[in-house]
Amino acid sequence: MKEESAHKGISLKNLNKSSVWDIQENDVFRLLEAGDKDVDVKENLRHYMDIIRSAFMIEELKEITKPVKMKYEKTGYKVGTVKLGDDAKLMMAVKKRPILRVTDLTYENIRHITAAKLVEVLDRNFGGGWDSLSQSIQDIIESGFDISTTTLPKDRLHKKGGMYEKKVADGYEVLEVPKGAWVEAIFAKIKPETVKPRVKFETRDDEEDMDIEDTYNQPDEDDVEVEEPNDDEINEDNYRTTFVIENTGDEDAESLSDFIADE
């Protein structure tokens, strides 16, 4: 379960703005205390605190008295102390940022909520249905969930063997948005995380047996030196032009000399 503090493999060094949503308030105290023993972490503590603050609200306290502790715990905070070094202590109140509205959804946290939680969030914000959401919010939701919708008259939505029944049987959560005599049903199901396949290049056996000519030290055709002709040796027997002009029989056609003159 994600709610459990079972992320022993997570440390401040491998924490990011996505995985931070997997940990809970008690983990924050544990990770900070463990990180105090690492020189690299201490030098980059501001960076790690920024990551933690992306998913948690943190209040630094001057002291932890009973009234102060009760005040914060009443609003859902965890209050505790982090030991830093031999004598220093950091007193804090920590609370996971709630996901209550669609504007709380991000690409970092969308895969850390359930379909039931998503439906709850959508239900709290809806009025006009799926199309009432901005394109950016739709893109965030669809990066983590398969979403499909249908709008039908109330008496047809739950028709036996229909889309509603099939989607529910396939594990989708459903939100029904009333629209007069019609109802828009929004179906949501977590997308499986895809693993990018590693590309493996294989050589064919018959290619391995082929003799490949070594042309590394051979000059390219463009690099072959062409001997320049000696003007004294050119005569009517060995001279030729580089183009052939055919007589088209068209007396009105321009001659090549006329074309060159026009140029």
Short mmCIF file of the C-alpha atoms (twelve columns), coordinates in Angstrom:
data_MODEL
# 
_entry.id   MODEL 
# 
loop_
_atom_site.group_PDB 
_atom_site.id 
_atom_site.type_symbol 
_atom_site.label_atom_id 
_atom_site.label_alt_id 
_atom_site.label_comp_id 
_atom_site.label_asym_id 
_atom_site.label_seq_id 
_atom_site.Cartn_x 
_atom_site.Cartn_y 
_atom_site.Cartn_z 
_atom_site.pdbx_PDB_model_num 
ATOM 1   C CA . MET A 1   0.000   0.000   0.000   1 
ATOM 2   C CA . LYS A 2   1.192   3.475   -0.831  1 
ATOM 3   C CA . GLU A 3   -0.015  4.834   2.480   1 
ATOM 4   C CA . GLU A 4   2.437   2.657   4.370   1 
ATOM 5   C CA . SER A 5   5.923   3.849   5.203   1 
ATOM 6   C CA . ALA A 6   7.487   0.991   3.272   1 
ATOM 7   C CA . HIS A 7   9.833   2.884   0.989   1 
ATOM 8   C CA . LYS A 8   13.073  1.791   2.579   1 
ATOM 9   C CA . GLY A 9   14.888  2.013   -0.746  1 
ATOM 10  C CA . ILE A 10  14.202  5.735   -1.041  1 
ATOM 11  C CA . SER A 11  16.809  8.171   0.196   1 
ATOM 12  C CA . LEU A 12  17.219  11.901  -0.267  1 
ATOM 13  C CA . LYS A 13  19.745  11.235  -3.033  1 
ATOM 14  C CA . ASN A 14  17.318  9.317   -5.237  1 
ATOM 15  C CA . LEU A 15  14.221  11.305  -4.311  1 
ATOM 16  C CA . ASN A 16  12.588  13.250  -7.149  1 
ATOM 17  C CA . LYS A 17  9.415   15.272  -7.658  1 
ATOM 18  C CA . SER A 18  7.517   12.154  -8.683  1 
ATOM 19  C CA . SER A 19  8.700   9.589   -6.124  1 
ATOM 20  C CA . VAL A 20  8.308   12.108  -3.290  1 
ATOM 21  C CA . TRP A 21  4.541   11.602  -3.587  1 
ATOM 22  C CA . ASP A 22  5.023   7.975   -2.501  1 
ATOM 23  C CA . ILE A 23  6.378   8.838   0.939   1 
ATOM 24  C CA . GLN A 24  4.508   10.028  4.009   1 
ATOM 25  C CA . GLU A 25  5.131   12.597  6.742   1 
ATOM 26  C CA . ASN A 26  7.049   10.188  8.977   1 
ATOM 27  C CA . ASP A 27  9.373   9.404   6.066   1 
ATOM 28  C CA . VAL A 28  10.307  13.070  5.750   1 
ATOM 29  C CA . PHE A 29  11.691  13.124  9.291   1 
ATOM 30  C CA . ARG A 30  13.493  9.820   8.739   1 
ATOM 31  C CA . LEU A 31  15.084  10.852  5.433   1 
ATOM 32  C CA . LEU A 32  16.280  14.215  6.746   1 
ATOM 33  C CA . GLU A 33  17.826  12.625  9.819   1 
ATOM 34  C CA . ALA A 34  19.561  9.960   7.727   1 
ATOM 35  C CA . GLY A 35  20.744  12.574  5.245   1 
ATOM 36  C CA . ASP A 36  22.464  14.581  7.954   1 
ATOM 37  C CA . LYS A 37  25.111  11.867  8.072   1 
ATOM 38  C CA . ASP A 38  25.950  12.366  4.367   1 
ATOM 39  C CA . VAL A 39  28.295  15.241  3.488   1 
ATOM 40  C CA . ASP A 40  26.952  15.524  -0.082  1 
ATOM 41  C CA . VAL A 41  23.396  15.780  1.192   1 
ATOM 42  C CA . LYS A 42  24.271  18.457  3.724   1 
ATOM 43  C CA . GLU A 43  25.916  20.551  1.015   1 
ATOM 44  C CA . ASN A 44  22.832  20.292  -1.206  1 
ATOM 45  C CA . LEU A 45  20.144  20.338  1.473   1 
ATOM 46  C CA . ARG A 46  18.289  23.269  -0.125  1 
ATOM 47  C CA . HIS A 47  17.839  21.212  -3.310  1 
ATOM 48  C CA . TYR A 48  16.396  18.243  -1.419  1 
ATOM 49  C CA . MET A 49  14.133  20.479  0.641   1 
ATOM 50  C CA . ASP A 50  12.721  21.977  -2.574  1 
ATOM 51  C CA . ILE A 51  11.843  18.464  -3.757  1 
ATOM 52  C CA . ILE A 52  10.159  17.645  -0.445  1 
ATOM 53  C CA . ARG A 53  8.258   20.933  -0.451  1 
ATOM 54  C CA . SER A 54  6.799   20.115  -3.872  1 
ATOM 55  C CA . ALA A 55  4.693   17.416  -2.167  1 
ATOM 56  C CA . PHE A 56  4.633   18.565  1.479   1 
ATOM 57  C CA . MET A 57  3.815   21.698  3.408   1 
ATOM 58  C CA . ILE A 58  6.546   22.310  5.987   1 
ATOM 59  C CA . GLU A 59  6.488   24.718  8.899   1 
ATOM 60  C CA . GLU A 60  9.662   25.217  10.921  1 
ATOM 61  C CA . LEU A 61  8.895   25.680  14.616  1 
ATOM 62  C CA . LYS A 62  10.840  27.547  17.266  1 
ATOM 63  C CA . GLU A 63  9.556   25.225  19.964  1 
ATOM 64  C CA . ILE A 64  7.185   22.318  20.360  1 
ATOM 65  C CA . THR A 65  4.847   22.947  23.211  1 
ATOM 66  C CA . LYS A 66  1.658   21.024  23.847  1 
ATOM 67  C CA . PRO A 67  -0.606  23.835  22.520  1 
ATOM 68  C CA . VAL A 68  1.546   24.223  19.397  1 
ATOM 69  C CA . LYS A 69  1.543   20.498  18.743  1 
ATOM 70  C CA . MET A 70  -2.224  20.257  19.192  1 
ATOM 71  C CA . LYS A 71  -2.763  23.221  16.877  1 
ATOM 72  C CA . TYR A 72  -0.871  21.627  13.986  1 
ATOM 73  C CA . GLU A 73  -2.043  18.062  14.530  1 
ATOM 74  C CA . LYS A 74  -5.637  19.292  14.500  1 
ATOM 75  C CA . THR A 75  -5.139  20.359  10.872  1 
ATOM 76  C CA . GLY A 76  -3.443  17.137  9.805   1 
ATOM 77  C CA . TYR A 77  0.237   17.976  10.369  1 
ATOM 78  C CA . LYS A 78  2.807   15.630  11.844  1 
ATOM 79  C CA . VAL A 79  4.991   17.397  14.388  1 
ATOM 80  C CA . GLY A 80  8.473   16.171  15.172  1 
ATOM 81  C CA . THR A 81  12.172  16.864  15.604  1 
ATOM 82  C CA . VAL A 82  15.073  16.060  13.318  1 
ATOM 83  C CA . LYS A 83  18.458  15.599  14.991  1 
ATOM 84  C CA . LEU A 84  21.212  17.387  13.111  1 
ATOM 85  C CA . GLY A 85  24.710  16.537  14.237  1 
ATOM 86  C CA . ASP A 86  25.463  16.200  17.916  1 
ATOM 87  C CA . ASP A 87  23.501  19.100  19.334  1 
ATOM 88  C CA . ALA A 88  21.421  20.819  16.642  1 
ATOM 89  C CA . LYS A 89  17.734  20.038  16.227  1 
ATOM 90  C CA . LEU A 90  15.204  21.007  13.605  1 
ATOM 91  C CA . MET A 91  11.604  21.185  14.817  1 
ATOM 92  C CA . MET A 92  8.986   20.929  12.090  1 
ATOM 93  C CA . ALA A 93  5.312   20.435  11.290  1 
ATOM 94  C CA . VAL A 94  4.871   18.432  8.067   1 
ATOM 95  C CA . LYS A 95  1.749   17.725  6.023   1 
ATOM 96  C CA . LYS A 96  1.260   16.054  2.631   1 
ATOM 97  C CA . ARG A 97  -0.176  18.494  0.116   1 
ATOM 98  C CA . PRO A 98  -3.825  17.514  -0.424  1 
ATOM 99  C CA . ILE A 99  -5.139  16.806  -3.915  1 
ATOM 100 C CA . LEU A 100 -8.612  18.277  -3.736  1 
ATOM 101 C CA . ARG A 101 -9.147  20.106  -7.022  1 
ATOM 102 C CA . VAL A 102 -8.223  19.375  -10.610 1 
ATOM 103 C CA . THR A 103 -5.739  22.247  -10.423 1 
ATOM 104 C CA . ASP A 104 -3.834  20.242  -7.777  1 
ATOM 105 C CA . LEU A 105 -3.105  17.531  -10.347 1 
ATOM 106 C CA . THR A 106 0.365   17.500  -11.909 1 
ATOM 107 C CA . TYR A 107 2.405   15.197  -14.124 1 
ATOM 108 C CA . GLU A 108 4.414   14.327  -10.979 1 
ATOM 109 C CA . ASN A 109 1.493   13.254  -8.777  1 
ATOM 110 C CA . ILE A 110 -1.046  11.906  -11.282 1 
ATOM 111 C CA . ARG A 111 0.348   8.360   -11.076 1 
ATOM 112 C CA . HIS A 112 0.278   8.414   -7.288  1 
ATOM 113 C CA . ILE A 113 -3.497  8.532   -6.879  1 
ATOM 114 C CA . THR A 114 -6.113  5.854   -7.482  1 
ATOM 115 C CA . ALA A 115 -8.920  5.975   -10.040 1 
ATOM 116 C CA . ALA A 116 -11.375 6.308   -7.145  1 
ATOM 117 C CA . LYS A 117 -9.435  9.349   -5.879  1 
ATOM 118 C CA . LEU A 118 -9.443  10.873  -9.362  1 
ATOM 119 C CA . VAL A 119 -13.220 10.442  -9.640  1 
ATOM 120 C CA . GLU A 120 -13.568 12.093  -6.228  1 
ATOM 121 C CA . VAL A 121 -11.479 15.065  -7.382  1 
ATOM 122 C CA . LEU A 122 -13.425 15.369  -10.640 1 
ATOM 123 C CA . ASP A 123 -16.742 15.148  -8.822  1 
ATOM 124 C CA . ARG A 124 -15.712 18.012  -6.554  1 
ATOM 125 C CA . ASN A 125 -14.923 20.249  -9.530  1 
ATOM 126 C CA . PHE A 126 -17.395 19.269  -12.196 1 
ATOM 127 C CA . GLY A 127 -20.270 21.100  -13.714 1 
ATOM 128 C CA . GLY A 128 -19.933 20.958  -17.470 1 
ATOM 129 C CA . GLY A 129 -18.439 17.476  -17.828 1 
ATOM 130 C CA . TRP A 130 -15.121 16.277  -19.272 1 
ATOM 131 C CA . ASP A 131 -15.032 18.957  -21.995 1 
ATOM 132 C CA . SER A 132 -15.278 21.677  -19.352 1 
ATOM 133 C CA . LEU A 133 -11.726 20.841  -18.244 1 
ATOM 134 C CA . SER A 134 -8.865  22.742  -19.823 1 
ATOM 135 C CA . GLN A 135 -6.760  20.868  -22.364 1 
ATOM 136 C CA . SER A 136 -3.733  21.024  -20.047 1 
ATOM 137 C CA . ILE A 137 -5.651  19.327  -17.203 1 
ATOM 138 C CA . GLN A 138 -6.991  16.686  -19.594 1 
ATOM 139 C CA . ASP A 139 -3.446  15.973  -20.796 1 
ATOM 140 C CA . ILE A 140 -2.211  15.539  -17.208 1 
ATOM 141 C CA . ILE A 141 -5.055  13.156  -16.342 1 
ATOM 142 C CA . GLU A 142 -4.658  11.125  -19.528 1 
ATOM 143 C CA . SER A 143 -0.933  10.725  -18.891 1 
ATOM 144 C CA . GLY A 144 -1.843  8.455   -15.977 1 
ATOM 145 C CA . PHE A 145 -5.355  7.195   -16.731 1 
ATOM 146 C CA . ASP A 146 -7.372  5.726   -19.569 1 
ATOM 147 C CA . ILE A 147 -10.376 8.018   -19.933 1 
ATOM 148 C CA . SER A 148 -13.512 7.479   -22.001 1 
ATOM 149 C CA . THR A 149 -16.902 9.172   -21.910 1 
ATOM 150 C CA . THR A 150 -20.438 8.616   -23.112 1 
ATOM 151 C CA . THR A 151 -23.583 10.739  -22.849 1 
ATOM 152 C CA . LEU A 152 -26.923 8.960   -22.835 1 
ATOM 153 C CA . PRO A 153 -30.488 9.459   -21.584 1 
ATOM 154 C CA . LYS A 154 -30.807 8.503   -17.913 1 
ATOM 155 C CA . ASP A 155 -32.920 5.438   -18.617 1 
ATOM 156 C CA . ARG A 156 -30.427 4.066   -21.156 1 
ATOM 157 C CA . LEU A 157 -27.135 4.641   -19.322 1 
ATOM 158 C CA . HIS A 158 -27.423 1.488   -17.183 1 
ATOM 159 C CA . LYS A 159 -28.862 -0.670  -19.937 1 
ATOM 160 C CA . LYS A 160 -27.922 -4.331  -19.471 1 
ATOM 161 C CA . GLY A 161 -24.919 -5.270  -21.600 1 
ATOM 162 C CA . GLY A 162 -24.177 -1.644  -22.425 1 
ATOM 163 C CA . MET A 163 -20.956 0.359   -22.226 1 
ATOM 164 C CA . TYR A 164 -21.482 1.248   -18.560 1 
ATOM 165 C CA . GLU A 165 -21.736 -2.369  -17.465 1 
ATOM 166 C CA . LYS A 166 -18.775 -3.465  -19.604 1 
ATOM 167 C CA . LYS A 167 -16.495 -0.674  -18.344 1 
ATOM 168 C CA . VAL A 168 -17.291 -1.351  -14.687 1 
ATOM 169 C CA . ALA A 169 -16.640 -5.069  -15.232 1 
ATOM 170 C CA . ASP A 170 -13.278 -4.127  -16.748 1 
ATOM 171 C CA . GLY A 171 -12.236 -2.266  -13.583 1 
ATOM 172 C CA . TYR A 172 -13.110 1.324   -14.496 1 
ATOM 173 C CA . GLU A 173 -14.306 3.847   -11.938 1 
ATOM 174 C CA . VAL A 174 -17.256 5.932   -13.121 1 
ATOM 175 C CA . LEU A 175 -18.393 9.483   -12.510 1 
ATOM 176 C CA . GLU A 176 -21.918 10.393  -13.619 1 
ATOM 177 C CA . VAL A 177 -22.509 14.050  -14.493 1 
ATOM 178 C CA . PRO A 178 -26.217 14.963  -14.826 1 
ATOM 179 C CA . LYS A 179 -27.107 17.045  -17.889 1 
ATOM 180 C CA . GLY A 180 -30.856 17.555  -17.714 1 
ATOM 181 C CA . ALA A 181 -32.552 14.406  -18.957 1 
ATOM 182 C CA . TRP A 182 -29.179 13.055  -20.050 1 
ATOM 183 C CA . VAL A 183 -26.140 11.843  -18.120 1 
ATOM 184 C CA . GLU A 184 -22.471 12.016  -19.069 1 
ATOM 185 C CA . ALA A 185 -20.538 9.030   -17.770 1 
ATOM 186 C CA . ILE A 186 -16.778 9.469   -17.381 1 
ATOM 187 C CA . PHE A 187 -14.803 6.233   -17.030 1 
ATOM 188 C CA . ALA A 188 -11.302 6.220   -15.517 1 
ATOM 189 C CA . LYS A 189 -8.769  3.429   -15.107 1 
ATOM 190 C CA . ILE A 190 -5.067  3.608   -14.231 1 
ATOM 191 C CA . LYS A 191 -2.805  3.132   -17.216 1 
ATOM 192 C CA . PRO A 192 -0.190  0.410   -16.835 1 
ATOM 193 C CA . GLU A 193 3.298   1.868   -16.770 1 
ATOM 194 C CA . THR A 194 5.088   0.972   -19.961 1 
ATOM 195 C CA . VAL A 195 8.730   -0.062  -19.972 1 
ATOM 196 C CA . LYS A 196 10.693  1.102   -22.991 1 
ATOM 197 C CA . PRO A 197 12.244  -1.918  -24.715 1 
ATOM 198 C CA . ARG A 198 16.010  -2.004  -24.945 1 
ATOM 199 C CA . VAL A 199 17.198  -2.130  -28.530 1 
ATOM 200 C CA . LYS A 200 19.468  -5.084  -29.252 1 
ATOM 201 C CA . PHE A 201 21.479  -5.186  -32.449 1 
ATOM 202 C CA . GLU A 202 22.151  -8.674  -33.758 1 
ATOM 203 C CA . THR A 203 24.524  -9.704  -36.556 1 
ATOM 204 C CA . ARG A 204 23.429  -12.347 -38.990 1 
ATOM 205 C CA . ASP A 205 25.550  -15.477 -39.062 1 
ATOM 206 C CA . ASP A 206 25.956  -15.336 -42.843 1 
ATOM 207 C CA . GLU A 207 27.267  -11.759 -42.584 1 
ATOM 208 C CA . GLU A 208 29.981  -12.847 -40.191 1 
ATOM 209 C CA . ASP A 209 31.393  -15.233 -42.857 1 
ATOM 210 C CA . MET A 210 31.516  -12.604 -45.579 1 
ATOM 211 C CA . ASP A 211 34.926  -11.378 -46.745 1 
ATOM 212 C CA . ILE A 212 34.869  -7.612  -46.544 1 
ATOM 213 C CA . GLU A 213 37.326  -5.825  -48.788 1 
ATOM 214 C CA . ASP A 214 39.576  -3.457  -46.922 1 
ATOM 215 C CA . THR A 215 39.313  -0.139  -48.762 1 
ATOM 216 C CA . TYR A 216 40.429  2.048   -45.891 1 
ATOM 217 C CA . ASN A 217 43.748  3.008   -47.489 1 
ATOM 218 C CA . GLN A 218 42.396  3.281   -51.019 1 
ATOM 219 C CA . PRO A 219 41.866  6.847   -52.302 1 
ATOM 220 C CA . ASP A 220 38.362  8.090   -52.983 1 
ATOM 221 C CA . GLU A 221 37.373  8.659   -56.569 1 
ATOM 222 C CA . ASP A 222 37.290  12.409  -55.966 1 
ATOM 223 C CA . ASP A 223 40.838  12.283  -54.652 1 
ATOM 224 C CA . VAL A 224 42.359  10.552  -57.719 1 
ATOM 225 C CA . GLU A 225 44.626  12.976  -59.552 1 
ATOM 226 C CA . VAL A 226 43.703  13.497  -63.179 1 
ATOM 227 C CA . GLU A 227 46.560  14.358  -65.495 1 
ATOM 228 C CA . GLU A 228 45.953  17.722  -67.172 1 
ATOM 229 C CA . PRO A 229 46.213  17.562  -70.965 1 
ATOM 230 C CA . ASN A 230 49.036  19.363  -72.689 1 
ATOM 231 C CA . ASP A 231 47.668  22.092  -74.952 1 
ATOM 232 C CA . ASP A 232 50.405  21.305  -77.482 1 
ATOM 233 C CA . GLU A 233 49.199  17.730  -77.819 1 
ATOM 234 C CA . ILE A 234 45.541  18.616  -78.521 1 
ATOM 235 C CA . ASN A 235 44.543  18.188  -82.163 1 
ATOM 236 C CA . GLU A 236 41.416  17.563  -84.169 1 
ATOM 237 C CA . ASP A 237 41.787  13.794  -83.707 1 
ATOM 238 C CA . ASN A 238 41.795  13.756  -79.887 1 
ATOM 239 C CA . TYR A 239 39.687  16.826  -79.056 1 
ATOM 240 C CA . ARG A 240 36.029  16.487  -78.189 1 
ATOM 241 C CA . THR A 241 33.428  18.720  -76.500 1 
ATOM 242 C CA . THR A 242 31.697  17.821  -73.249 1 
ATOM 243 C CA . PHE A 243 28.213  18.130  -74.750 1 
ATOM 244 C CA . VAL A 244 26.394  17.232  -77.929 1 
ATOM 245 C CA . ILE A 245 24.038  19.634  -79.692 1 
ATOM 246 C CA . GLU A 246 21.426  17.899  -81.760 1 
ATOM 247 C CA . ASN A 247 19.759  19.555  -84.724 1 
ATOM 248 C CA . THR A 248 16.063  19.658  -83.955 1 
ATOM 249 C CA . GLY A 249 15.165  20.896  -87.375 1 
ATOM 250 C CA . ASP A 250 13.394  23.887  -85.873 1 
ATOM 251 C CA . GLU A 251 14.661  26.925  -87.751 1 
ATOM 252 C CA . ASP A 252 13.088  29.301  -85.247 1 
ATOM 253 C CA . ALA A 253 14.836  27.715  -82.246 1 
ATOM 254 C CA . GLU A 254 17.518  29.761  -80.596 1 
ATOM 255 C CA . SER A 255 21.072  28.610  -81.130 1 
ATOM 256 C CA . LEU A 256 23.311  27.866  -78.144 1 
ATOM 257 C CA . SER A 257 25.353  30.986  -78.975 1 
ATOM 258 C CA . ASP A 258 22.200  33.099  -78.824 1 
ATOM 259 C CA . PHE A 259 21.303  31.595  -75.434 1 
ATOM 260 C CA . ILE A 260 24.752  32.355  -74.050 1 
ATOM 261 C CA . ALA A 261 24.578  35.878  -75.470 1 
ATOM 262 C CA . ASP A 262 21.240  36.436  -73.725 1 
ATOM 263 C CA . GLU A 263 22.786  35.292  -70.458 1 
# 
